[in-house]
Amino acid sequence: MSTLRLEALNATNIVAANSLTLKPGQEAYATPVSLAEAERTLNQSGSWPRVVLDGKEVVGFIKGNLDPDEPREEFRCCVWSINVKASAQGRGVGRFAVQGLADEARKRGFTRLTVIWERGEEGPEEFFLHLGFQPIGETQFGEVIGALTL
């Protein structure tokens, strides 16, 4: 694997980001209900979308929200979504993306990064726990709210 790097989402890489193919069964966990509900009200100025490149190939995508004025604590500094191409999973791409978001959050003065996930066999729970996120509660829809101290 080449050196991974993050790049802002732009007209050149958006098609590749939108075309990432996940492993079978993972699509069902791509957007928890809580995120779909909240997305309509979030201030988009706090959005932090990035692609992960391995050489010139887009192998991942992460979108964070970094908005200190967001009234809902779980959405102030959070991993909004993360997708890693099926063939690139298990090679550190997701960890690299989350670390990039965490670094940006620290620069902006945040001390905690959150994420919301649904439990399930093909879900992302094991990934987030492996990165050090700890469950701190549940959403009104029964999804897990996890937090990572920065």
N, C-alpha and C positions, 0 to 999 in steps of 0.2 A: 504494500500500500504506500502511495506517495504521502507527502506531508499534507495533512488536512488543513483547510483554512475556511474561515467564515467570510461570506460576502453578502452585502445587503441585497435583498430581493429587488430585482430590476427587470426591465423589459427583455433583457438578454437571457435571464435564467428562469423566469417565471414559468414558462412552459415545461421545462424539465422538472421544476419543483412540483408542479401540479400533476406530473406524470409518474411520480415515484410509485412503484409497485411494492406493496407490502406483502408479507407472508399471508397465506390463506388463513382467514379467520380474524386477522388483525383489524380489518376495515371496520368491524362492528364497534371497536373501541376508540376510533379516531376522534370523535367529538362527544364527550359526555353531555348529558342533557343540561346540566348547570351552565356549561360554557355556551351552548347554543342559545340558552335563555339570556345570559348576561351580555353576549356579544352585541346585541342591539343597543345597549345603553352605555357601553364603554367609550371613553374618550380615546379616539384613535391616535391622538398625538403621543400616547404612551406606548404604542405598538412598536415592537422590535422584531421584525421578520428577517431571517437570515437563511441562506442556503449553506450547506456544507459541501465543499468541493474536495475531491480527491483527484489531484491534477486538474484536469479540465472537466471532469465528470461530476455532475450533481448527484450526491449520494445520500443527502439528507436535507431536512428542512426543520427549522425551529422558529416558533413565534412566541415571543414573550410579551408581557404587559408590564410596564414600569411607570406607574402613575401614583405618586405619593398622595394625591388628593382623591383617589378612588375610595368611596365610602365603605365598600365591602373589603374587609381586610384580606380575605383569601385571594382577591384579584389585584391587589396593589402591586405586588412584585411576584409574578407567577409565570410558569411555563404554560402557555396557552395551548400550544400543540407542538408535537414533535413526530416526525415521520423519518424513517430510515429505510432506504431501498432494501428489499429482501436479501439481495446478494451481498449487501454490505453489513448486514446485521451481525453482531458478535465480533466486530473488528474495532470497536471503540468510537464509532461515529457518533452514536447517541450521547455517550459520556462527553465527548469533545464538544458537542453542541450545547449541552447543559452547562458545562464548565464555562463556555464562552458567555452564555447568558448570565451565569453567576458572577463572572468577572465584571461584566457591564453593570450589574446591579450593585456590586460593591462600590464601583467608581461613582455611582449616583447616590451612595449613602444608605442603601438598604442593608438590613442585617438578617433578613430571612427571605427565602425563595419558597413559594408554594406551588403545588400542582394538584389537580383533581383527576382521579382515575376511577374507572369502574372495575370491580373485581370480576374475574372470569378466567377460564382456562387459557385463552389466547391473549388475555389482557396485559397491560404494562406494569402491573403491580410489582412483580419480581425485579424488573429493571429499575424502577424508582427506589425500591427498598435497597437494592444493591448499591445505588449511588449515595445512599445515606438519608433519604427522605424518611421521616417518621410520621405515621398516621397521627393526626391531632384532632380529628373530628370527621363529621359526615355532612354532606349537603342535604337539603330537603328532599332530594331524590335518592338518597342512600349511597351516593358515591363517596369515596374516601377523599378527604383533604389531607395531603401530606405536606410536611414542611422540612426544609433543610436550612440549618443555621449557617450563615455566611461568615 
